[in-house]
Amino acid sequence: MNVMPRILVLTLSFGSGHPRAARAIAKELKHIAPHAEVWAVDALEECRLLFRACYEWPYWMMLRYAPVLWERLSAARLKHKHASTAPTWAFRLGCPKVFEAIGEFRPDVIVAVEVAACEMAVIARGLGITPAPIVNVITDYEAEPIWVKPEIEVFTVPDEHVRAELIEWGAAANKIAICGIPVDASFEVKHDENATRRRHGITDALPLVLLMGGGMGPTRMDRVARALATTEVPMHIVAIAGRDQRARRKLAGLSVKPPVSLRVLGWTDDVPALMQAASVLVTKPGGLTVLEAALSSLPMVLFDPIPGAEFVNAKRMVHAGLAVITNDANETAARVVSLLGDEPARHAMSQAANRISRPHARREIAQIVLELSAPAGTMARRMTA
């Protein structure tokens, strides 16, 4: 291994899942190899406003106001095997800081944790800015052809299904490692349930229902919370709106009366503890969120999946037995109430969660990245073992 390997972890903050995965990998790299220089970069943080307006904002507009249009675009990208999400010139002009960072940092390895991050890493190689090998980290249970580039050294994927997709689109089987989805180490720490409940104002034994909206697309968390409140089934709802101020305002404006209580949070680092204390998680099915819940042995009621990857994530969780998927707020509330009254069903779902979780995913990915700095042949031996 190099004396001081330089590793660039590149992502785009479309939602919160990709940055969380990128941070988990970066932290694990520093844990395993304290001598390494690890730099995590979010390409959207310093991109030009015009790039956001033309690349990011239409995506959010489609999700919020025209989800059918997004569904058609997503299906077309798969059917016609699109090779890119935007032209090379758009990335070059829109995200110049990324290419400057790659040139100045001179990474030994680039870890791409989002499909456009993969595209930019490949562009940088094509322009001669870097010769660094690229590791693609796929954080949903569905990929797309855009991920498959001849410049990619290793693909890390959640399961055999995604591996088969990549092979169908032309990726070499010996370049694909099934590692799972990288989740932060805080989800492996045992948290004190009573302390967590007290921290959030819960002093009785009523069940805690954790409500999350994910970081991508519009969410109807307020409708779900209202439907749960009208059941008049005793429970404490803790709703995490994250950085979605619109969702937080709607939730804060709800009138909820005993025997139901509602606590509304913004961005919080207390998610691992809350997942361990909760009886049920009600959420949109982002790849990171469902794996965090699985690591917490937490049954899930899923709602509002975005067409494409989130819908596939939902189906994967339902098939594995740790989640149910619902169609509207009233059905969501009914399934939550049903699970709260059925401890054997919750136990069975928790057991299913334990079977699907891969707590060492970030470690396996970090080892692959570090081995790419090792003498020739080490990676080949690992991938063919």
C-alpha positions as CSV (number, residue, x, y, z in Angstrom):
1,M,0.0,0.0,0.0
2,N,1.1,3.6,-0.7
3,V,2.7,5.4,2.3
4,M,-0.2,7.9,2.4
5,P,-3.0,7.0,0.0
6,R,-5.2,9.9,-1.2
7,I,-8.8,8.9,-1.6
8,L,-11.5,11.2,-2.9
9,V,-15.1,10.2,-2.0
10,L,-17.4,12.0,-4.5
11,T,-21.1,12.3,-4.2
12,L,-24.1,14.6,-5.1
13,S,-26.7,15.5,-2.5
14,F,-29.8,14.4,-4.3
15,G,-31.6,13.6,-1.1
16,S,-29.8,12.7,2.0
17,G,-28.9,9.0,1.3
18,H,-25.9,9.5,-1.0
19,P,-24.1,11.9,1.3
20,R,-24.8,9.7,4.3
21,A,-23.3,6.7,2.5
22,A,-20.3,8.8,1.4
23,R,-19.7,10.0,4.9
24,A,-19.9,6.4,6.3
25,I,-17.3,5.2,3.8
26,A,-15.0,8.2,4.4
27,K,-15.2,7.7,8.2
28,E,-14.5,4.0,7.8
29,L,-11.5,4.7,5.6
30,K,-10.0,7.0,8.2
31,H,-10.7,4.4,10.9
32,I,-9.0,1.6,9.1
33,A,-6.2,3.7,7.6
34,P,-5.6,6.8,9.9
35,H,-2.6,7.7,7.7
36,A,-4.7,8.0,4.6
37,E,-5.8,11.4,3.2
38,V,-9.6,11.1,2.7
39,W,-11.6,13.9,1.2
40,A,-15.4,13.8,0.8
41,V,-16.8,16.1,-1.8
42,D,-20.4,17.0,-2.6
43,A,-20.4,18.2,-6.2
44,L,-23.6,20.3,-5.7
45,E,-22.1,22.3,-2.8
46,E,-20.0,24.6,-5.1
47,C,-21.6,24.0,-8.4
48,R,-22.7,27.0,-10.5
49,L,-26.3,28.3,-10.1
50,L,-27.1,27.6,-13.7
51,F,-26.2,24.0,-13.2
52,R,-28.6,23.7,-10.3
53,A,-31.3,25.4,-12.3
54,C,-30.9,23.1,-15.4
55,Y,-29.8,19.9,-13.7
56,E,-31.1,19.7,-10.2
57,W,-34.2,21.8,-10.0
58,P,-36.1,20.2,-12.9
59,Y,-35.7,16.9,-11.1
60,W,-37.3,18.2,-7.9
61,M,-40.0,19.9,-9.9
62,M,-40.9,16.6,-11.6
63,L,-41.0,14.8,-8.3
64,R,-43.2,17.4,-6.6
65,Y,-45.6,18.4,-9.4
66,A,-45.3,15.8,-12.2
67,P,-44.3,12.4,-10.8
68,V,-45.7,10.6,-13.8
69,L,-43.2,12.5,-16.0
70,W,-40.4,11.3,-13.7
71,E,-41.6,7.8,-13.9
72,R,-41.6,7.9,-17.7
73,L,-38.1,9.4,-17.8
74,S,-36.8,6.8,-15.3
75,A,-38.3,4.0,-17.4
76,A,-36.8,5.5,-20.6
77,R,-33.3,5.7,-19.1
78,L,-33.5,1.9,-18.4
79,K,-35.3,0.9,-21.7
80,H,-33.0,2.9,-24.0
81,K,-29.9,2.3,-21.9
82,H,-29.0,6.0,-21.6
83,A,-25.2,6.5,-21.2
84,S,-25.4,9.8,-19.3
85,T,-27.6,12.1,-17.2
86,A,-26.2,15.2,-18.9
87,P,-23.6,16.1,-21.6
88,T,-19.9,16.2,-20.6
89,W,-19.8,20.0,-21.3
90,A,-22.7,20.5,-18.7
91,F,-20.6,18.9,-16.0
92,R,-17.5,20.7,-17.0
93,L,-19.1,24.1,-17.0
94,G,-21.5,23.5,-14.2
95,C,-19.1,21.8,-11.7
96,P,-15.6,23.2,-12.3
97,K,-14.7,23.0,-8.7
98,V,-15.0,19.2,-8.8
99,F,-12.5,18.9,-11.6
100,E,-10.2,21.5,-10.0
101,A,-10.3,19.4,-6.8
102,I,-9.5,16.2,-8.5
103,G,-6.5,17.8,-10.3
104,E,-5.2,19.5,-7.1
105,F,-5.8,16.5,-4.8
106,R,-4.3,13.9,-7.2
107,P,-6.3,11.0,-5.7
108,D,-5.0,7.4,-5.8
109,V,-8.7,6.2,-5.8
110,I,-12.0,7.9,-6.5
111,V,-15.1,6.5,-4.8
112,A,-18.3,7.6,-6.7
113,V,-21.4,7.4,-4.5
114,E,-24.1,8.6,-6.9
115,V,-24.5,8.2,-10.6
116,A,-23.5,11.7,-11.7
117,A,-20.5,11.4,-9.4
118,C,-19.5,8.4,-11.5
119,E,-20.0,10.4,-14.7
120,M,-17.8,13.2,-13.4
121,A,-15.0,10.8,-12.3
122,V,-15.1,9.1,-15.7
123,I,-14.9,12.6,-17.5
124,A,-11.9,13.5,-15.3
125,R,-10.1,10.4,-16.4
126,G,-11.0,11.0,-20.1
127,L,-9.6,14.5,-19.9
128,G,-6.4,13.3,-18.4
129,I,-7.0,15.1,-15.1
130,T,-6.4,11.9,-13.2
131,P,-5.5,8.3,-13.8
132,A,-7.1,7.2,-10.5
133,P,-9.2,4.0,-10.5
134,I,-12.9,4.5,-9.8
135,V,-15.0,2.5,-7.3
136,N,-18.8,2.8,-7.9
137,V,-20.9,2.5,-4.8
138,I,-24.6,1.8,-5.6
139,T,-26.9,2.6,-2.7
140,D,-30.3,1.3,-3.9
141,Y,-31.6,-2.1,-4.9
142,E,-31.8,-1.0,-8.5
143,A,-29.1,0.4,-10.7
144,E,-29.2,1.8,-14.3
145,P,-27.0,1.5,-17.4
146,I,-25.4,4.9,-16.8
147,W,-23.3,3.3,-14.0
148,V,-21.6,1.0,-16.4
149,K,-18.4,2.5,-17.8
150,P,-15.3,0.7,-19.0
151,E,-13.2,3.0,-16.8
152,I,-14.8,1.6,-13.6
153,E,-12.4,-0.6,-11.6
154,V,-14.9,-2.0,-9.1
155,F,-18.7,-1.9,-8.6
156,T,-20.0,-2.5,-5.1
157,V,-23.6,-3.5,-5.0
158,P,-26.3,-4.3,-2.4
159,D,-27.3,-7.8,-3.7
160,E,-27.3,-10.3,-6.5
161,H,-30.1,-8.6,-8.3
162,V,-28.1,-5.5,-8.9
163,R,-25.1,-7.5,-9.8
164,A,-27.1,-9.3,-12.5
165,E,-28.4,-5.9,-13.8
166,L,-24.8,-4.6,-14.2
167,I,-23.7,-7.8,-16.0
168,E,-26.6,-7.5,-18.4
169,W,-25.5,-4.0,-19.2
170,G,-22.0,-5.0,-20.0
171,A,-20.1,-4.8,-16.6
172,A,-17.5,-7.6,-16.1
173,A,-18.6,-10.0,-13.5
174,N,-15.2,-10.1,-11.8
175,K,-15.4,-6.3,-11.2
176,I,-18.6,-6.6,-9.1
177,A,-18.5,-7.1,-5.3
178,I,-21.7,-7.7,-3.4
179,C,-21.1,-5.7,-0.2
180,G,-24.5,-4.3,0.8
181,I,-25.2,-0.6,1.4
182,P,-22.8,1.3,3.6
183,V,-24.4,2.6,6.8
184,D,-22.8,4.7,9.5
185,A,-21.2,2.9,12.5
186,S,-23.6,4.6,14.9
187,F,-26.3,2.1,13.9
188,E,-24.1,-0.7,15.4
189,V,-23.9,1.0,18.8
190,K,-26.4,-0.2,21.4
191,H,-28.4,2.8,22.6
192,D,-30.3,3.0,25.9
193,E,-34.0,2.9,25.0
194,N,-35.2,4.5,28.2
195,A,-32.7,7.3,27.9
196,T,-33.8,7.9,24.3
197,R,-37.5,8.0,25.3
198,R,-36.8,10.5,28.1
199,R,-34.7,12.6,25.8
200,H,-37.8,13.1,23.6
201,G,-40.2,13.7,26.4
202,I,-41.6,10.1,26.6
203,T,-42.1,9.0,30.2
204,D,-44.6,6.2,29.9
205,A,-44.6,2.8,28.2
206,L,-46.7,3.7,25.2
207,P,-45.3,2.6,21.8
208,L,-43.0,5.0,19.8
209,V,-43.8,5.3,16.1
210,L,-41.0,6.9,14.1
211,L,-42.1,8.8,11.0
212,M,-39.7,9.9,8.4
213,G,-40.0,11.4,4.9
214,G,-36.7,10.6,3.3
215,G,-34.5,13.2,1.6
216,M,-35.9,12.9,-1.9
217,G,-39.1,14.2,-3.4
218,P,-42.4,15.5,-1.9
219,T,-43.6,13.7,1.2
220,R,-47.1,13.4,2.8
221,M,-45.8,13.0,6.4
222,D,-48.4,15.5,7.7
223,R,-51.2,13.4,6.2
224,V,-49.8,10.2,7.7
225,A,-49.4,11.9,11.1
226,R,-53.0,13.2,10.9
227,A,-54.3,9.8,10.0
228,L,-52.4,8.2,12.9
229,A,-53.7,10.8,15.3
230,T,-57.4,10.2,14.3
231,T,-57.1,6.5,15.1
232,E,-57.0,7.5,18.8
233,V,-54.8,4.5,19.5
234,P,-52.3,5.4,22.2
235,M,-48.9,6.1,20.8
236,H,-46.1,8.6,20.6
237,I,-45.2,9.8,17.1
238,V,-41.7,11.2,16.6
239,A,-41.6,12.8,13.1
240,I,-38.2,13.7,11.5
241,A,-38.6,16.2,8.7
242,G,-34.8,16.6,8.2
243,R,-34.0,19.7,6.2
244,D,-37.5,19.8,4.6
245,Q,-38.8,23.0,6.1
246,R,-42.1,22.7,4.3
247,A,-42.8,19.3,5.8
248,R,-41.7,20.5,9.2
249,R,-44.1,23.5,9.1
250,K,-47.0,21.2,8.0
251,L,-46.3,18.8,10.8
252,A,-45.9,21.5,13.4
253,G,-49.3,22.9,12.4
254,L,-51.2,19.7,13.2
255,S,-53.5,19.5,16.3
256,V,-52.8,16.2,18.0
257,K,-54.6,15.2,21.2
258,P,-54.1,12.4,23.7
259,P,-53.9,9.5,23.7
260,V,-51.6,10.3,20.7
261,S,-48.7,12.7,21.0
262,L,-46.6,14.2,18.2
263,R,-43.0,15.5,18.5
264,V,-41.5,17.1,15.3
265,L,-37.8,17.2,14.7
266,G,-35.7,18.8,12.0
267,W,-32.2,17.4,11.2
268,T,-31.0,15.2,14.0
269,D,-28.1,12.9,14.8
270,D,-30.4,10.9,17.1
271,V,-31.8,8.6,14.3
272,P,-29.9,5.5,15.3
273,A,-31.2,5.7,18.9
274,L,-34.7,6.5,17.8
275,M,-34.8,3.5,15.4
276,Q,-33.7,1.2,18.3
277,A,-36.4,2.6,20.6
278,A,-39.2,2.6,18.1
279,S,-41.8,-0.1,17.6
280,V,-42.5,0.7,13.9
281,L,-40.9,3.0,11.3
282,V,-43.2,4.7,8.8
283,T,-41.1,6.1,5.9
284,K,-40.4,6.6,2.3
285,P,-38.1,3.7,1.1
286,G,-34.8,5.3,0.5
287,G,-32.0,2.8,0.2
288,L,-30.0,4.1,3.2
289,T,-33.1,4.5,5.4
290,V,-34.4,1.0,4.9
291,L,-31.0,-0.5,5.6
292,E,-30.6,1.6,8.7
293,A,-33.9,0.3,9.9
294,A,-32.9,-3.3,9.0
295,L,-29.7,-2.9,11.1
296,S,-32.0,-1.7,13.9
297,S,-34.3,-4.7,13.6
298,L,-37.1,-2.3,13.0
299,P,-40.4,-3.2,11.2
300,M,-41.4,-0.8,8.5
301,V,-44.6,0.6,7.0
302,L,-43.6,2.2,3.6
303,F,-45.4,5.0,1.8
304,D,-44.9,7.3,-1.2
305,P,-42.0,5.5,-3.0
306,I,-40.5,7.5,-5.9
307,P,-40.9,5.6,-9.2
308,G,-37.7,3.7,-9.9
309,A,-35.2,2.9,-7.2
310,E,-37.4,3.7,-4.2
311,F,-40.2,1.5,-5.6
312,V,-37.7,-1.3,-6.1
313,N,-36.3,-0.8,-2.6
314,A,-39.9,-1.1,-1.2
315,K,-40.5,-4.3,-3.1
316,R,-37.2,-5.8,-1.9
317,M,-38.1,-5.1,1.8
318,V,-41.6,-6.5,1.4
319,H,-40.3,-9.6,-0.3
320,A,-37.7,-10.0,2.5
321,G,-40.5,-9.9,5.1
322,L,-39.5,-6.8,7.1
323,A,-41.9,-4.2,5.6
324,V,-45.4,-3.6,4.2
325,I,-46.2,-1.0,1.5
326,T,-49.3,1.2,1.6
327,N,-51.1,3.3,-0.9
328,D,-52.5,6.2,1.1
329,A,-52.4,7.8,4.5
330,N,-55.4,6.0,5.9
331,E,-54.0,2.6,4.8
332,T,-50.7,3.6,6.3
333,A,-52.2,4.4,9.6
334,A,-54.3,1.2,9.6
335,R,-51.2,-0.9,9.0
336,V,-49.3,0.8,11.8
337,V,-52.2,0.3,14.2
338,S,-52.4,-3.4,13.2
339,L,-48.7,-3.9,13.8
340,L,-48.7,-2.1,17.2
341,G,-51.4,-4.7,18.3
342,D,-49.5,-7.7,16.8
343,E,-46.3,-8.3,18.7
344,P,-45.6,-11.7,17.0
345,A,-45.8,-10.0,13.5
346,R,-43.4,-7.3,14.6
347,H,-41.0,-10.0,16.0
348,A,-41.1,-11.9,12.7
349,M,-40.4,-8.7,10.8
350,S,-37.5,-7.9,13.2
351,Q,-36.0,-11.4,12.5
352,A,-36.4,-10.8,8.8
353,A,-34.5,-7.5,9.2
354,N,-31.7,-9.3,10.9
355,R,-31.4,-11.7,7.9
356,I,-31.1,-8.9,5.3
357,S,-28.9,-6.5,7.1
358,R,-25.2,-6.3,6.2
359,P,-23.6,-4.3,9.0
360,H,-20.1,-4.7,7.6
361,A,-20.8,-3.1,4.1
362,R,-18.9,0.1,4.7
363,R,-15.9,-2.0,6.0
364,E,-15.9,-4.2,3.0
365,I,-16.1,-1.2,0.6
366,A,-13.3,0.6,2.5
367,Q,-11.1,-2.5,2.3
368,I,-11.7,-2.7,-1.5
369,V,-10.8,1.0,-1.9
370,L,-7.6,0.7,0.2
371,E,-6.5,-2.5,-1.7
372,L,-6.6,-0.5,-4.9
373,S,-3.5,1.3,-3.6
374,A,-1.8,-2.1,-2.9
375,P,0.6,-3.8,-5.3
376,A,-0.8,-5.2,-8.6
377,G,-2.7,-8.4,-8.3
378,T,-4.2,-7.9,-4.8
379,M,-7.5,-6.7,-6.1
380,A,-7.6,-9.4,-8.8
381,R,-7.2,-12.1,-6.2
382,R,-9.9,-10.6,-4.0
383,M,-12.5,-10.3,-6.8
384,T,-11.9,-13.8,-8.1
385,A,-11.9,-15.5,-4.6
